[in-house]
């Protein structure tokens, strides 16, 4: 990506600044009291908790003092507490003309709890896709007015079939058009190549070929696993800014967390790949937990049995094998994702409709609990979380089981490139960093350029105090493309901030205001603006349809 230095901070007119700030929360008098103060020595750990009574009904009237939080067995002081229900935020005023944002709350009418149903054709046999789709259709017929459901599909790419709505008829129409993809057995070698060719933005680059040898199978399986985990991260980043409980119902045949260990022969075959996907899984779980998203895997195969007992075999092979088989391995992956994000895995059931219904019902009432861990060491070790309601007996609490105590230190150049690239190519806007973009009238000195102002939410920027300064680094990308994903032009900038106390105070009040002239390019119909905080890797992006820019 081309690096330019034409961007600058601007002395904004009162009208421009007022328009940008009007779409943002009013600044607090004391950021420390509001929980908005960005700290470099500690961080806020937030956990979403679902509480059911002994009858399985959600408990709606618990208070902050009813909960006790333990981090590795040590009691913690609860600093943030809220009860979230499946209500809808008040409708906000319409955005002014030429103003665009990834802050969903600013658009108004968004729910305080949301559910995404991900139909995973990438990891599901065709016969199971058809059956699971019928089960989803059956569920949609039961939608209640308070349910906010979106449906995405994962196959040749990640596709939004329908975003958050309660209009089940509209959802059903979208689902009827979705036919899935004819995929081979999940234990075999179907996959995708997560290839971001800088000359092509088409997300269909994910799709690979079927391997005919063990080595080819390993290659495509590796791409399929990594591609699926990255897609889940895209969804988590997209939902990050939404308030309250967020559920991701993953309807899939699943995938293993290791390849090349299924037999002694495979392990001694130099052409085979032996690897585990633990680091990629950890990264995905961090993205889900940071966005407060619980994942609910639903095994699209329904009731399954060990393949050794299939009627296709003349006799049953009871000899122990090195591998547990694709069924068990895939379900272990599902259980791992669910347990570590506070969700629940539904396996070995033919009633997918009830499984989806129960997963959605988990968002009816939930509690968000936050605390600042004492004496944080950033040693990378796992911290076990325990949350209890001592005064209430017979309660069933569901929440993520812990977190890795990792410092949000600057990442290496390769990681930076991957995160920026993913933010550009993702089919979903990321909301982990709030962005408001406004287009002003054309500047006579730049007659062919878009006159763009941007406000970046300061609470999403990692600030590091050094002596009497507050330092931060932010990456910005402007990508022009058409509706089919073809890239026309991409420009980037890296902004280094070194703020004195007065400047830091102003930043917290007004946000980071950034000005740039973006050249128009014939054929480009969209502008994607990406912002990345270098300290944490958090990204925000907003896609602007250029036809909606009226100058």
FENGIJO-V481576 format. One line per field, one symbol per residue. ss: DSSP state (2 for helix, 1 for strand, 0 for the rest). psi: psi as a letter, one per 40 degrees, with the letter a starting at -180 (. if undefined). burial: 1 if it has 24 or more other C-alpha atoms within 12 Angstrom, else 0. Layout:
# FENGIJO-V481576
ss=???
psi=???
burial=???
This chain:
# FENGIJO-V481576
ss=01100001000002222222220000000022220000000001111111110000010000022201111001110001111110010000000000111002222000100111111100000222222222222222000000001111110001111111100222222222200000000000000100000000002222100000022222222222222222222222222000000111111100000110000222200000001102222222222222001111111000000022200000000000000002222222222222200000010000022222222220001111111100000000011111110000000111000111000000002222222222222000001000111111000222001111111102220001110011111111111110000011111111111110222222222201111111100000011111111000001111111222000
psi=hhhifeiiiihiidddddddddeiihiidhdddeeehhieeiihhhhhhhhiaeeeiihefiideeihhhhfehiihhdhhihhifihiihiiiiihehiiegdddeieiiehihhhhhgedfhidddddddddddddddeehidehhhihiihbeahhhdhahiegdddddddddeheaihiaideagiaihghgheeheheeedhaihieidddddddddddddddddddddddddedeiiahhhhhhhieiiieiieeeiddddeheeihhiifdddddddddddddefhhhghhheeahiihdeeieehdihhehiidieiddddddddddddddeeeahhhifiegdddddddddddedhihhhiihhifhefeeihhhhhhigdehieihhhiieaihghigihiiddddddddddddeheiiiedhhhhhhhiihhdegdeihghihhhhdeehhhhhhbeihiihhihhhhhiaeeehhdihiiihhhhghidddddddddeihhhiihhhihhdheihhhhhhhddeehiiihhhhddehh.
burial=00000010000100011011111100100000000111110011111111110000011001000011111000010111111111110000001101111111111001111111111111111101111111111111001001111111111111111111110100110110011110111111111111110000111111111100011011111111111111111111111111111111111111111111110000000001110010011111111111111111111111000000000000000000001111111111111111111111111000111011111111111111111110000000001011111000001011111111100100000001001111111111111111111111000000000111111111111111000001111111111111001111111111101010000100111111111111110001111111111111111111110100100
